[in-house]
């Protein structure tokens, strides 16, 4: 079953849509639980790394119920912010001020003009992309030269033994809460399964550099299991 989910971008996209439809009502609560209550502080650090000037167009990928999207709108009250998500059930729970546009869409196929976005963000977005390379290519396409992209996600270490340890711990943690909230361990063991197919720290940066997105800063949490990376488009 797990191998089939990741066999093609289409199968991963379809699985993500059905998975997040199921978890939408519990998403905010589960995110706090899985992060030991640290999710909000991680996102605050991400926001502090964004430009101090006034961007005009901001795109938040895989926005979910919109907590990071709303924080962006608060930080930049004169900007237009778009929160994009694949799952309509998530977007029905997302609310915010008037300058936010909520848009159903695929981060691998953005209906956005070239070089029109000043800031791109994503909370747990990259690992869920149906095709990571296509997603990064799209981010680079829509981001203007000099623009900023910042992402918070689970992270895969380079060391193979540490990688196995992280995956094992994450799988067990996900199984516990998948059982508690949904009666199905697989709902949140998907996090570990998707991370097992995600590039490690170094490989991820190589993917971004290939598309002219150069790392500016980063910070890791929870023994390196979580990472925030900020890029600048050259």
N, C-alpha and C positions, 0 to 999 in steps of 0.2 A: 504493500500500500504506500509506504513512504517513498520508495523509489519511483513509483508511478506519479506521485504528486510533482516531483521535480524533473520528470523526464522531458518536458517541453515547456516553453513559456506559457503556452495556452493552458496546460494542465495546472501549472502553479497559479496562474491568474484565476482560473475557475475555483480552485481550492481556497485561495485567499478570500475570494468573494463570499463563498459559503461559510468559511470559518469566522470571518469578522461579522457576518450577519448574525451568527449565533452568539458571539461574545459581546456584541455592541451594548446590550443593557448593563453588563457588568464591567465594561472595559475600564472605566476610570478607577473603579474600586480595585480591580485586579492589578492594574498597573501600580497602584500604591503598594499593594501587598507584595508583589513580586520584586519590587525595588526596595523593600524594607522602609518604605516611606520617603525615599530619597529622590524620586522622579522629579518633583517640583524644584528641588535645589539644583539638580543637574541642568534642568532647562533654564534656570535663572543664570547659571554660569554661561551657557550657550548664548543667551541674549546679551550678556555683557561683552561678548567678543564681536558683536556685530558693529557695523560702522556707526560713528557718532554723528555723521551728517544726516541729512533727511532724504532717504530713498523714496522714490515715487511709486515703484511697483515691487511688491513682495509676494513670493510664492511659497506656500507651506505644503510640502508633499506628504501624502498619506496622513492627512490632518486628523483623521479619526473624529472624535467628538469635539475637537477644536481648542483644547487648552493652550497649546503653543500658538495657534493662530490668533486667539484673543490677546495673548500676551504681546504678540508682535503689533497688533493694532493699538494696544495701549502705549507701547514704547514709541511707536511712530504714528501719532494720531492724524497726521496729514497725508499719510501714504494710503494707497489702495492695496489691500491685502486679499489674496486669493487662497482659500483653503481647498485643496483638491484631495479627493479620496475615491477609491474604487467602489466602495460599498455604500449604497444609498441609505441603509439602516444606520450607519454611523453618522451620515450627514443630517439625518432627521433629528439627531440629538445635539447637533452643533448649533449654537446660537452666539451672536456677538453683535458688535456695533455696526453701524450702517456702512462703514467703509470696507467691510468684509464681503467678498463674493464666495459663496459655497458652490463648488463645482464637482460634479461626478466625472471622474476621468481616470485614465491610466497614466502613470508616471513614465511609461515607456513610449507614450504617444501623445505628447502634449499639444493641445490645440492653442498654442501661444506663439506669437510672432518671434522671429529671430532677434536676439540681442535686446529684448524689451524688458527684462527683469533685472532689478538692482540687487536683490537678495533672495536666495533660495534656502529654505530650511527643511529639515525632516526629522521627526522624532520616531525612531524605529522604522524608518522608511526603506533604506537601502537594502536591508536583508530580505525584505518582502517584495522587492522588485521582481516582476516575472522574468526579466532578463537584465542583469546588472549592467552589462556593457552598453546596452541600448539606453538604459536609464541615464547613465552618466553622460552619454553622448547627447541626450535630450537636455540635460541640465546645462551642459556647456553651450548648446545651441541657443537656448533662450536667455542665458545670462549675458549681460553686456560685458565688454572688456573692462576690467577693474572691479567687476561685481564680486560679491561674497556668497559663498555657499557653506552652510554649517549643518552638521548632522550628529545626532545622538543615536547610538545603537549598541547592541551587543557586539562584542569584539572577539576575534579569533587570534590567539597568540601564535607566534612563529614556532616555538618549541613544540614538537609533536607530543611529548609526554604531558606538558602543561595543557596543551590543547585537549587531550583526552580527559584530563582531570576536570577542566572547565565544562566540557560537554556533559560529562557524567553528573556533576553537581547540578548543572542547569536542567538536565533531563529529570533528575529526581525531584528537584524543586518544582518544576513544571507539572510533573505527574501528580504531586500532592495537591496542588491547587486546581488542576484540571478536574480531579476527582471531587474535591470539596465544592467547587462552584458549578460543575456541569455533569458530574458523574462519569466523566470520560477523561482519563489521563492524557489522551492524545491531543486534546484541545490546546494544552500548553507545552507538551513535549515537542510540539511543532517548532517551538523557538530553538531548542537544541538541534533538532533535525535540520532546520534551515541554516543554522550557524555552521554546521558541519560541512556545508556546501558553499560557504562564504569565504572570500579571500582572507588571508591572514593580514596582520598589520601592514607589512611591507608590500604585499601584493595589491592591497586596496589602494595604497598611495600611487602605485605604478599605474593602475587603471585610470585614476584621476589625472595624473600627469600626462598621460597619453592624449587627453582631451583638454590640455592647457589649463588644468586646475591644479594649482600648486599649494601645498600645505603652508598655512600661516602659523597655526598653533594647535595643540591638542591637550586633552587631559583624560586620564583613565581613572576608573573607580572600581571598587569591589574586586580587588586583586587583578585588575585588568580585564574583567569580564564585560565592563561597560566602557565605551570611549566616546568622547566628543572630538570631532575633527573640524577645523575651519580651513577653508580653501579660498584662494583668490584667483580669479581668472586673469591670465596674463594677456 
